[in-house]
Amino acid sequence: MRAKYIFNPKKLLLLVFIGVVGLSGCKKFLDVNQDPNKPSNADPNLLLPVSQAGLGMVVGNYFQVYGNIWGQFWTQGPSASQYRSIERYNDPNTAFDGVWSRIYTKALINAQLIIDSKVGGLEQTKGIAYLTKAYTFQVATDAFGDIPVGDALQTVNLSPKYIPQAAVYDSIFTYIDKGIALINVANSVKAPGSQDIVFQGDMAQWKAFANTLKLKAYLRLTNVDPAKASAGIAALYATSPTFLTKDAAIKYISTGGNDNPLYNEIVGLDRAQNLVASATAVNQFVANSDPRVLKFYDPVGSDTKITALVQGTFAQFPTAVVSTPSALVGASPNNALSAVAPVKLISSSESYFLQAEAVARGWANGDANALFIKGISESFIATGITDPTAAATYTANAKDGILALNAAASPEAKVKAIIVQKYYAMCGFQGFEAWSEYRRTGYPDFLIISKAAPATTTVPPRRMLYPNSEAVTNLNYPGTIALNVPVWWGKKN
């Protein structure tokens, strides 16, 4: 199967062609019909949506599947087989070839071409490109650990060097600062508008995105370098930063091939029911009387309850009829509304939870409880539950440590409450980020080992495998690192 996203200038943003790929039968992305060794001569503003859409494909399809399965919001359905190897923790390294390629040859290369352009008046577009680089390198290093950075974007270099993850994070902070400086240029005469498929050229939103991304990146360091994390956050707050109050997201439409990338993948798999509700998350939603469960998942038939499968038990219950992820998150195979589900890079809910954690750790000034509650209410709104009494009732009665955010609670108890509630808010929308936060903090502490995993398995996956393409082409390939080895910032449980 081969397809293209065609961005219609009337219905979406502008005309660009980008190779849309899905997870094939062995979960590999297909060719993208662009030679990365031949830089484009296109207007740099026209490269911006190509870079952003490439990132959307990574976050909204490949990492969405792995994150939601390993984060235990979803599990492999018993009536299909596409993701069984993910549940078994034995995906081959060839399964990661496609996403690695898309990270570098779509999201990053096109961002770099914008940055390197000699065309004048592109300061704000280049600023967005730097922020796209920062975000993309963060999700890449959070997935794989040490990765190529600087020389990886030199199109003639077939063997870029891997650098330690700590150095990757230093680069991320540098790219964010460069991005902020450029988006602050008021006289950027060729400012992006509709070419920017995240914020449509709104520089105030990009400034808030940059600050929120920087806060998220510093919080990743809490266990491995708390001094650097606290100092960085203090310096950030000294600038009186704005943070996101709306989602940083790519929105899709249902025509012209511009649909949600995960739904596009599901359609390509003949709408087989590969993804179903995991009992790990659903049981917690039910225990908390959380109304969002009926937004994140679809009931079976006329039932009003969500039916879930214990993680990895697809073989034990081959005829089970199980609830599916909803169209809200782009994963319902038979609901066309999945086509327009957004891909969230950073959600407003996440933004408030990040701020709450910084305050709870004593690294920033503010009201941790108010920020925490706002994160929950933003999640309710995102699922379509706009009645403010619903979120208030939930926060007053939920069992997962909400009341831990009081003056007498320890910082760790507060952090646990924040991370657990952030986990719930990310269900379906941001599975990769929820899985990453679990790897960083150990929360939530109710995740289990997939029942399909080998009996000797002691922890859920801690990283993704380096792709086979690196093993066979990059002379600096560092070798295989097992799934159970934490990345640099990961907490070893």
C-alpha positions as CSV (number, residue, x, y, z in Angstrom):
1,M,0.0,0.0,0.0
2,R,1.3,3.4,-0.9
3,A,-0.5,6.7,-0.3
4,K,0.0,10.4,-0.2
5,Y,-1.3,13.2,2.0
6,I,-2.3,16.1,-0.3
7,F,-2.8,19.3,1.6
8,N,-5.6,21.1,-0.2
9,P,-5.2,24.9,-0.1
10,K,-9.0,25.4,0.1
11,K,-9.8,22.7,2.6
12,L,-6.6,22.7,4.7
13,L,-3.6,24.8,4.4
14,L,-1.6,24.6,1.1
15,L,-0.7,22.2,-1.6
16,V,2.2,20.0,-0.6
17,F,2.8,16.4,-1.2
18,I,4.1,14.3,1.6
19,G,4.5,10.5,1.6
20,V,2.0,9.2,4.0
21,V,2.9,5.8,5.2
22,G,1.5,3.4,7.7
23,L,2.7,0.5,9.6
24,S,2.7,-2.4,7.1
25,G,2.1,-6.0,7.9
26,C,5.4,-6.0,9.7
27,K,4.9,-2.5,11.0
28,K,7.4,-0.8,8.7
29,F,6.8,2.5,7.0
30,L,6.8,2.4,3.2
31,D,9.0,4.5,0.9
32,V,8.2,8.2,1.0
33,N,9.1,9.1,-2.6
34,Q,11.6,11.8,-1.7
35,D,15.4,11.5,-2.0
36,P,16.7,13.0,1.2
37,N,20.1,13.5,-0.5
38,K,18.6,16.1,-2.9
39,P,17.6,19.2,-0.9
40,S,14.5,20.8,-2.1
41,N,14.5,24.1,-3.9
42,A,11.1,24.9,-2.7
43,D,10.1,28.1,-0.8
44,P,11.2,27.3,2.8
45,N,7.6,28.2,4.0
46,L,6.4,25.4,1.8
47,L,8.8,23.0,3.6
48,L,7.3,23.8,7.0
49,P,4.1,21.7,6.6
50,V,6.1,18.9,5.2
51,S,8.3,18.9,8.3
52,Q,5.4,19.3,10.7
53,A,3.3,16.6,8.9
54,G,6.3,14.2,9.1
55,L,6.4,14.8,12.8
56,G,2.6,14.3,13.0
57,M,3.0,10.9,11.4
58,V,5.7,9.8,13.9
59,V,3.8,11.0,17.0
60,G,0.3,10.3,15.7
61,N,0.7,6.8,14.2
62,Y,3.8,4.8,15.1
63,F,4.6,6.2,18.5
64,Q,0.8,6.4,19.2
65,V,0.5,2.7,18.8
66,Y,3.6,1.7,20.8
67,G,2.9,4.3,23.5
68,N,-0.7,3.3,24.0
69,I,0.1,-0.4,24.1
70,W,3.1,-0.1,26.3
71,G,1.3,2.6,28.4
72,Q,-1.5,0.0,28.7
73,F,-4.4,2.1,27.5
74,W,-4.8,-0.3,24.6
75,T,-4.0,-3.9,24.0
76,Q,-3.9,-6.2,20.9
77,G,-7.4,-7.3,19.9
78,P,-8.1,-11.1,20.0
79,S,-9.6,-11.1,16.5
80,A,-6.6,-9.7,14.7
81,S,-2.8,-10.0,14.8
82,Q,-1.1,-6.8,13.7
83,Y,0.5,-5.8,17.0
84,R,1.1,-9.1,18.8
85,S,4.8,-8.8,18.6
86,I,4.5,-5.4,20.4
87,E,2.6,-7.1,23.2
88,R,5.2,-9.9,23.3
89,Y,8.0,-7.4,23.6
90,N,9.8,-9.1,20.7
91,D,9.4,-6.8,17.7
92,P,12.4,-7.2,15.4
93,N,14.6,-4.2,14.8
94,T,13.4,-4.0,11.2
95,A,10.1,-2.8,12.7
96,F,11.7,0.5,13.6
97,D,13.3,1.3,10.2
98,G,10.4,3.3,9.0
99,V,9.9,5.6,11.9
100,W,13.6,6.3,12.2
101,S,13.6,7.3,8.5
102,R,10.6,9.5,8.9
103,I,12.1,11.2,11.9
104,Y,15.3,12.1,10.0
105,T,14.3,12.4,6.4
106,K,10.9,14.2,6.8
107,A,10.6,16.0,10.1
108,L,14.3,16.9,10.7
109,I,15.8,17.3,7.2
110,N,13.0,19.6,6.1
111,A,13.3,21.7,9.3
112,Q,17.1,21.9,8.7
113,L,16.5,23.0,5.0
114,I,14.4,25.8,6.4
115,I,17.1,26.8,8.9
116,D,19.8,26.7,6.2
117,S,17.9,28.7,3.6
118,K,19.5,31.9,2.4
119,V,16.1,33.5,1.7
120,G,15.7,36.7,3.8
121,G,12.8,37.5,6.0
122,L,12.2,34.0,7.3
123,E,13.1,34.6,10.9
124,Q,9.8,33.3,12.3
125,T,9.6,30.3,10.0
126,K,13.2,29.4,11.0
127,G,12.2,29.8,14.6
128,I,9.4,27.3,14.2
129,A,11.9,25.0,12.4
130,Y,14.2,25.1,15.4
131,L,11.3,24.3,17.8
132,T,10.3,21.5,15.5
133,K,13.9,20.2,15.6
134,A,13.9,20.4,19.4
135,Y,10.6,18.6,19.8
136,T,11.5,15.9,17.3
137,F,14.9,15.2,18.8
138,Q,13.3,14.9,22.2
139,V,10.8,12.3,21.2
140,A,13.5,10.5,19.2
141,T,16.0,10.4,22.1
142,D,13.2,9.5,24.5
143,A,12.4,6.5,22.4
144,F,15.9,5.3,21.4
145,G,18.4,6.9,23.9
146,D,21.7,8.0,22.3
147,I,21.1,9.2,18.7
148,P,22.8,11.1,15.9
149,V,22.1,14.9,16.1
150,G,24.4,17.4,14.4
151,D,25.9,15.5,11.5
152,A,22.8,13.4,11.1
153,L,21.2,16.3,9.1
154,Q,24.1,16.5,6.6
155,T,22.6,14.8,3.7
156,V,25.9,13.4,2.4
157,N,26.8,11.7,5.7
158,L,25.7,8.1,5.7
159,S,27.3,7.3,9.1
160,P,26.5,10.1,11.5
161,K,27.9,9.7,15.0
162,Y,25.7,8.9,18.0
163,I,26.0,11.3,20.9
164,P,25.0,10.6,24.5
165,Q,21.5,11.4,25.5
166,A,22.7,14.0,28.0
167,A,24.3,15.9,25.0
168,V,21.1,15.4,23.0
169,Y,19.2,17.2,25.7
170,D,21.8,20.0,25.7
171,S,21.1,20.4,22.0
172,I,17.4,20.5,22.6
173,F,17.7,23.4,25.0
174,T,19.9,25.2,22.5
175,Y,17.4,24.7,19.7
176,I,14.6,26.0,21.9
177,D,16.5,29.1,22.7
178,K,17.4,29.8,19.1
179,G,13.7,29.2,18.2
180,I,12.5,31.7,20.8
181,A,15.0,34.4,19.6
182,L,13.8,34.0,16.0
183,I,10.0,34.0,16.6
184,N,10.5,37.2,18.6
185,V,11.7,39.0,15.4
186,A,8.7,41.3,14.7
187,N,9.8,42.3,11.2
188,S,9.9,38.8,9.8
189,V,8.6,39.8,6.3
190,K,7.8,36.3,5.2
191,A,6.1,35.2,8.3
192,P,4.3,31.8,8.0
193,G,0.5,31.8,8.0
194,S,-1.5,28.9,6.8
195,Q,1.7,27.0,6.0
196,D,2.1,26.5,9.7
197,I,-0.3,23.5,10.3
198,V,0.1,23.7,14.1
199,F,-0.6,27.3,15.1
200,Q,-1.2,29.0,11.7
201,G,1.6,31.5,12.2
202,D,0.5,32.6,15.7
203,M,3.9,33.5,17.3
204,A,2.4,34.0,20.8
205,Q,1.3,30.4,20.7
206,W,4.8,29.3,19.5
207,K,6.4,31.3,22.3
208,A,4.2,29.5,24.8
209,F,5.0,26.2,23.1
210,A,8.7,26.8,23.4
211,N,8.4,27.6,27.1
212,T,6.2,24.5,27.8
213,L,8.6,22.3,25.8
214,K,11.6,23.6,27.8
215,L,9.7,23.0,31.0
216,K,8.9,19.4,29.9
217,A,12.5,18.8,28.9
218,Y,13.9,20.0,32.2
219,L,11.5,17.9,34.1
220,R,12.8,14.8,32.2
221,L,16.0,15.3,34.1
222,T,14.5,15.1,37.6
223,N,16.1,11.7,38.5
224,V,19.3,11.9,36.6
225,D,20.3,15.6,37.1
226,P,18.0,17.3,39.5
227,A,20.4,20.2,40.0
228,K,20.3,21.0,36.3
229,A,16.6,20.5,36.2
230,S,15.9,22.9,39.1
231,A,18.3,25.5,37.8
232,G,16.9,25.4,34.3
233,I,13.3,25.7,35.6
234,A,14.3,28.6,37.8
235,A,15.9,30.4,34.9
236,L,12.9,29.8,32.8
237,Y,10.5,31.2,35.4
238,A,12.7,34.2,35.8
239,T,11.7,35.2,32.3
240,S,8.0,35.4,33.3
241,P,7.1,32.8,30.7
242,T,3.8,32.1,29.1
243,F,2.7,28.5,28.8
244,L,0.3,26.7,26.6
245,T,-3.4,27.1,27.4
246,K,-4.5,25.4,24.2
247,D,-3.4,22.3,22.5
248,A,-0.4,22.3,20.2
249,A,-1.9,19.9,17.7
250,I,-2.2,19.1,14.0
251,K,-5.8,19.0,12.9
252,Y,-6.9,16.8,10.1
253,I,-9.9,16.6,7.6
254,S,-11.6,13.6,6.2
255,T,-11.0,14.4,2.5
256,G,-8.1,14.5,0.1
257,G,-6.0,12.1,2.0
258,N,-5.7,14.6,4.9
259,D,-7.0,12.3,7.6
260,N,-5.6,11.3,11.0
261,P,-2.5,9.1,10.3
262,L,-3.5,6.3,12.7
263,Y,-6.9,6.1,11.2
264,N,-5.3,6.1,7.8
265,E,-3.2,3.1,9.0
266,I,-6.3,1.4,10.3
267,V,-8.1,1.8,7.0
268,G,-5.1,0.4,5.3
269,L,-5.3,-2.7,7.5
270,D,-8.9,-3.3,6.2
271,R,-10.3,-1.9,9.5
272,A,-9.3,-5.1,11.4
273,Q,-9.9,-4.7,15.1
274,N,-6.3,-4.7,16.3
275,L,-6.6,-2.2,19.1
276,V,-9.0,-2.7,22.0
277,A,-9.4,-1.4,25.5
278,S,-6.8,-2.5,28.1
279,A,-8.1,-3.5,31.5
280,T,-5.1,-1.8,33.1
281,A,-6.4,1.7,32.4
282,V,-10.1,0.9,32.2
283,N,-10.2,-0.7,35.7
284,Q,-8.8,2.5,37.1
285,F,-11.3,4.7,35.2
286,V,-14.1,2.6,36.6
287,A,-12.8,2.6,40.1
288,N,-12.7,6.4,40.0
289,S,-16.2,6.7,38.5
290,D,-14.4,8.7,35.7
291,P,-16.9,9.7,33.0
292,R,-14.1,10.1,30.5
293,V,-13.9,6.4,30.1
294,L,-17.0,6.6,27.8
295,K,-15.2,9.2,25.7
296,F,-11.9,7.4,25.4
297,Y,-13.5,4.0,24.5
298,D,-16.7,2.9,22.8
299,P,-19.1,0.5,24.5
300,V,-19.9,-2.8,22.9
301,G,-23.2,-2.8,21.1
302,S,-26.0,-1.3,23.2
303,D,-24.0,-1.8,26.4
304,T,-23.3,1.3,28.4
305,K,-20.2,-0.1,30.0
306,I,-16.7,-0.5,28.7
307,T,-15.4,-4.1,28.2
308,A,-11.7,-4.4,28.5
309,L,-9.1,-7.2,28.0
310,V,-6.2,-7.8,30.4
311,Q,-3.0,-6.7,28.8
312,G,-1.7,-9.3,26.4
313,T,-4.4,-11.9,26.8
314,F,-5.5,-11.9,23.1
315,A,-4.6,-15.7,22.8
316,Q,-6.5,-16.7,26.0
317,F,-9.7,-15.1,24.9
318,P,-9.8,-15.4,21.1
319,T,-13.6,-14.9,20.8
320,A,-13.9,-12.0,23.3
321,V,-15.9,-9.0,22.2
322,V,-14.0,-6.0,23.6
323,S,-14.5,-2.2,23.6
324,T,-12.4,-0.2,21.1
325,P,-10.7,3.1,21.4
326,S,-13.0,5.8,20.3
327,A,-13.0,8.1,17.3
328,L,-12.1,10.9,19.6
329,V,-8.5,9.6,19.6
330,G,-8.5,8.4,16.0
331,A,-8.5,4.7,16.6
332,S,-12.1,3.5,15.9
333,P,-11.9,1.4,12.8
334,N,-15.6,1.9,11.8
335,N,-16.2,5.4,12.8
336,A,-15.2,8.0,10.1
337,L,-14.9,10.7,12.8
338,S,-11.5,9.0,13.6
339,A,-10.3,10.7,10.4
340,V,-10.5,14.2,11.9
341,A,-9.0,13.3,15.3
342,P,-6.1,15.7,16.1
343,V,-2.5,14.7,16.8
344,K,-1.5,16.4,20.0
345,L,2.1,17.4,20.3
346,I,1.6,19.1,23.7
347,S,-1.9,19.3,25.2
348,S,-3.2,22.2,27.4
349,S,-3.9,19.6,30.1
350,E,-0.2,18.4,29.9
351,S,0.9,22.0,30.2
352,Y,-0.9,22.6,33.4
353,F,0.3,19.3,34.9
354,L,3.9,20.2,34.0
355,Q,3.6,23.5,35.8
356,A,2.0,21.8,38.8
357,E,4.9,19.4,39.0
358,A,7.5,22.2,38.9
359,V,5.7,24.0,41.7
360,A,5.2,20.7,43.7
361,R,8.9,20.0,43.6
362,G,9.6,23.5,44.9
363,W,11.3,24.6,41.7
364,A,8.8,27.3,40.7
365,N,6.4,29.6,42.3
366,G,2.6,29.1,42.0
367,D,-0.3,27.1,43.3
368,A,0.3,23.5,42.6
369,N,-3.2,22.4,43.5
370,A,-4.9,25.0,41.3
371,L,-2.6,24.0,38.3
372,F,-3.3,20.4,39.0
373,I,-7.1,20.8,39.1
374,K,-6.8,22.9,35.9
375,G,-5.0,20.1,34.2
376,I,-7.9,17.7,35.1
377,S,-10.6,20.2,34.0
378,E,-8.8,20.8,30.7
379,S,-8.8,17.0,30.1
380,F,-12.5,16.9,30.7
381,I,-13.1,19.7,28.2
382,A,-10.9,18.0,25.6
383,T,-13.2,14.9,25.8
384,G,-16.3,17.0,25.3
385,I,-17.4,17.0,29.0
386,T,-17.8,20.8,29.4
387,D,-20.0,20.8,32.5
388,P,-17.7,22.2,35.2
389,T,-19.5,20.2,37.9
390,A,-18.4,17.0,36.3
391,A,-14.7,17.7,36.8
392,A,-15.3,19.1,40.2
393,T,-17.2,16.0,41.3
394,Y,-14.4,13.8,40.0
395,T,-11.7,15.7,41.8
396,A,-13.6,15.6,45.0
397,N,-14.1,11.8,44.9
398,A,-11.5,10.1,42.7
399,K,-9.3,7.6,44.6
400,D,-6.0,8.2,42.9
401,G,-4.4,10.6,45.3
402,I,-6.0,13.9,44.3
403,L,-6.3,15.0,47.9
404,A,-2.5,14.3,48.2
405,L,-1.9,17.8,46.9
406,N,-2.3,19.4,50.3
407,A,0.2,21.4,52.3
408,A,1.1,18.4,54.5
409,A,1.8,16.0,51.6
410,S,5.4,15.2,50.7
411,P,6.7,16.4,47.3
412,E,6.8,12.8,46.1
413,A,3.2,12.2,47.0
414,K,2.2,15.3,45.1
415,V,4.3,14.3,42.1
416,K,2.6,10.8,42.1
417,A,-0.8,12.4,42.1
418,I,0.1,14.7,39.3
419,I,1.6,12.0,37.1
420,V,-1.2,9.6,37.6
421,Q,-3.8,12.2,36.7
422,K,-1.7,13.2,33.7
423,Y,-1.7,9.6,32.7
424,Y,-5.5,9.4,32.6
425,A,-5.7,12.7,30.6
426,M,-3.3,11.3,28.0
427,C,-5.3,8.1,27.3
428,G,-5.4,7.6,23.6
429,F,-4.3,11.1,22.7
430,Q,-0.7,11.0,24.0
431,G,0.2,7.4,24.7
432,F,3.9,7.8,24.0
433,E,4.2,10.7,26.5
434,A,2.3,8.7,29.1
435,W,4.7,5.8,28.6
436,S,7.7,8.1,28.8
437,E,6.4,9.6,32.1
438,Y,6.0,6.2,33.5
439,R,9.6,5.4,32.6
440,R,10.8,8.6,34.2
441,T,8.8,8.5,37.5
442,G,7.6,4.9,37.9
443,Y,4.0,6.2,38.0
444,P,1.4,5.0,37.7
445,D,2.4,2.0,39.7
446,F,-0.4,-0.2,38.6
447,L,1.0,-1.1,35.1
448,I,1.7,-4.8,34.7
449,I,3.8,-7.0,32.5
450,S,2.0,-8.0,29.3
451,K,0.6,-11.5,29.7
452,A,2.0,-12.2,26.2
453,A,5.5,-11.4,27.2
454,P,8.1,-14.1,28.0
455,A,7.8,-15.5,31.5
456,T,11.2,-14.1,32.5
457,T,10.2,-10.5,31.8
458,T,10.4,-8.3,34.9
459,V,9.7,-4.8,33.6
460,P,7.7,-3.3,30.7
461,P,9.8,-1.9,27.8
462,R,12.1,1.0,28.7
463,R,13.1,2.0,25.1
464,M,12.7,1.2,21.5
465,L,15.3,-0.8,19.4
466,Y,17.7,0.9,17.1
467,P,16.5,0.1,13.5
468,N,18.0,-2.5,11.3
469,S,18.7,0.2,8.7
470,E,21.3,1.7,11.1
471,A,22.9,-1.7,11.8
472,V,23.5,-2.3,8.1
473,T,24.4,1.2,6.9
474,N,25.8,3.3,9.7
475,L,29.4,2.5,10.6
476,N,28.8,4.3,14.0
477,Y,25.9,2.0,14.9
478,P,26.2,1.4,18.7
479,G,24.9,-2.1,18.7
480,T,21.7,-3.6,20.0
481,I,20.4,-2.4,23.3
482,A,17.6,-4.5,24.9
483,L,14.1,-3.1,25.5
484,N,14.5,-3.5,29.2
485,V,17.5,-1.2,29.5
486,P,16.4,2.3,30.7
487,V,17.3,5.4,28.7
488,W,19.6,7.9,30.4
489,W,16.9,9.7,32.3
490,G,14.8,6.6,33.1
491,K,14.0,5.6,36.6
492,K,15.2,2.0,37.3
493,N,12.3,0.4,39.1
